[in-house]
Amino acid sequence: CSYNISDDSSSCGQSDDAAVICMVNTTEYSNCSDGDVKLVGGETENEGNVMICHRSAWGSVCDDSWDSSDSNVVCRQLGFLPYGSTCYYRNHFNTFNNPSFIYGRFYCSGTENKLADCSWNTYYSCSYYEIAGVHCELPCNNGDIRLGDENILKGRVEVCINGTWGTICDHY
């Protein structure tokens, strides 16, 4: 920076004092590769708020225009089932320690292999609470049975057939 030193105190009063606002740098740099994704804040490995690596730093994904096509791509990229995901909005997994920059507006068709393969807007402004999340379906084995309403004691009965969860009809 260039500057001038002056002994003339009359040319610079207290109302002319310079000021700054300092912010803590919360950017998480790591050995990630551009386009890598990870989930943070979830209770299991297959759920959480979505983060993407861009220029060797992790950033949160904005939830504007976020839908199941986008979340299915994230699940495929992470090795989970590429369909049947649940997309979440508004920092569902409450990860307030995310980096301050948020990447926004992904437009996936659902067939892409990586989130970075989708069209997206790099220069989009979102607030810290507008973070996209996802719950990915885990692979299942033929004959596995579960309750589909996320309650361990009651719910819709689902069965795994050919690696896909389906419901059982109660008409028979």
C-alpha positions in Angstrom: 0.0 0.0 0.0 1.2 3.5 -0.6 0.8 6.1 2.1 1.9 9.6 3.1 3.3 10.7 6.4 2.3 14.1 7.6 3.2 16.1 10.7 0.2 18.4 10.0 -2.3 17.3 12.6 -4.8 19.9 11.5 -5.4 18.2 8.1 -6.6 15.0 9.7 -9.1 15.1 12.5 -10.6 12.2 14.6 -13.5 12.0 12.2 -11.0 11.1 9.4 -9.5 8.1 11.3 -9.3 5.0 9.2 -11.2 1.9 10.3 -11.4 -1.8 9.3 -13.6 -4.7 10.0 -11.8 -8.0 10.4 -13.4 -11.3 9.8 -12.1 -14.7 10.8 -11.0 -16.8 7.9 -13.0 -20.0 8.1 -11.9 -21.4 4.8 -11.0 -25.0 5.1 -8.0 -25.8 2.8 -7.1 -29.4 2.2 -5.9 -31.9 -0.2 -9.2 -32.1 -2.0 -9.5 -32.1 -5.7 -11.7 -29.7 -7.6 -15.2 -31.2 -7.9 -14.9 -33.6 -4.8 -18.0 -33.5 -2.6 -18.5 -34.5 1.0 -21.4 -34.5 3.5 -21.1 -32.8 6.9 -23.3 -32.7 10.0 -25.3 -35.8 9.4 -25.7 -38.6 11.9 -24.7 -41.2 9.3 -22.3 -41.4 6.5 -25.1 -41.1 3.9 -26.5 -37.8 5.0 -25.5 -34.2 5.7 -25.0 -30.8 4.2 -23.2 -30.8 0.9 -19.8 -29.3 0.4 -17.8 -29.1 -2.8 -14.1 -28.6 -3.4 -13.2 -25.7 -5.6 -9.6 -24.4 -6.0 -8.4 -26.8 -3.2 -10.9 -25.4 -0.6 -14.2 -26.7 0.7 -17.3 -24.6 0.3 -20.9 -25.1 1.0 -23.5 -25.6 -1.7 -26.4 -23.1 -1.9 -29.9 -24.5 -1.6 -31.4 -22.2 -4.3 -32.8 -24.4 -7.1 -31.6 -27.5 -5.2 -33.7 -30.5 -6.0 -33.6 -34.3 -6.1 -31.8 -34.3 -9.5 -29.0 -32.5 -7.8 -29.0 -34.6 -4.6 -29.1 -37.9 -6.7 -25.9 -36.8 -8.5 -24.2 -36.1 -5.1 -25.3 -39.6 -4.0 -24.0 -41.2 -7.2 -20.6 -39.4 -6.8 -20.3 -40.6 -3.2 -21.0 -44.2 -4.1 -24.6 -44.4 -2.8 -27.7 -45.3 -4.8 -28.1 -42.6 -7.5 -31.9 -42.4 -7.0 -34.3 -42.0 -4.2 -32.4 -39.4 -2.3 -34.0 -36.7 -0.1 -32.9 -33.1 -0.7 -32.9 -30.7 2.2 -32.8 -26.9 2.4 -32.0 -24.1 4.9 -29.0 -25.7 6.6 -31.0 -28.8 7.7 -28.0 -30.4 9.4 -27.1 -27.2 11.3 -23.5 -26.9 10.3 -22.7 -23.3 11.2 -19.0 -23.8 11.1 -19.1 -24.1 7.3 -16.8 -21.8 5.3 -18.3 -18.5 4.5 -18.4 -18.9 0.8 -21.3 -20.8 -0.7 -21.5 -22.2 -4.3 -24.9 -21.8 -5.8 -27.5 -22.8 -8.2 -26.6 -26.2 -9.5 -28.7 -27.4 -12.4 -28.4 -31.2 -12.7 -30.4 -33.4 -15.0 -29.7 -36.3 -12.6 -27.6 -38.3 -15.1 -24.3 -36.6 -14.4 -21.5 -38.5 -12.6 -20.3 -35.6 -10.5 -21.9 -32.4 -9.1 -19.2 -30.4 -10.9 -20.5 -31.9 -14.2 -23.8 -30.0 -13.8 -24.2 -26.5 -15.0 -23.8 -24.1 -12.1 -23.5 -20.4 -11.2 -20.1 -19.7 -9.6 -21.0 -16.1 -8.8 -24.2 -16.4 -6.9 -24.8 -15.0 -3.4 -26.4 -17.1 -0.7 -26.6 -16.6 3.0 -24.9 -19.0 5.5 -28.3 -20.5 6.4 -29.1 -21.4 2.7 -27.1 -24.6 2.6 -28.2 -27.7 0.7 -28.3 -31.1 2.3 -29.0 -34.6 1.2 -30.0 -38.1 2.6 -28.7 -40.8 0.2 -30.2 -44.3 -0.1 -27.9 -47.1 0.9 -27.6 -50.1 -1.3 -29.8 -53.0 -0.2 -29.8 -56.7 -0.7 -32.6 -58.7 -2.2 -35.1 -59.7 0.5 -34.1 -56.9 3.0 -37.1 -55.5 4.7 -37.5 -52.1 6.4 -40.0 -49.6 7.7 -40.0 -46.7 5.3 -41.3 -44.0 7.6 -38.1 -43.5 9.7 -39.8 -44.9 12.8 -38.5 -48.2 14.2 -41.9 -49.3 15.6 -44.4 -48.6 12.8 -44.6 -47.5 9.2 -44.9 -48.5 5.6 -43.3 -51.9 4.9 -40.6 -51.8 2.2 -38.8 -54.7 0.6 -35.6 -54.7 -1.5 -35.9 -56.3 -4.9 -33.0 -56.1 -7.4 -31.2 -53.5 -5.3 -34.3 -51.1 -5.2 -36.6 -50.4 -2.3 -40.3 -50.9 -3.0 -43.5 -51.1 -1.1 -45.7 -54.1 -0.4 -49.4 -53.8 -1.5 -51.9 -54.5 1.3 -54.7 -55.7 -1.1 -53.7 -59.4 -0.9 
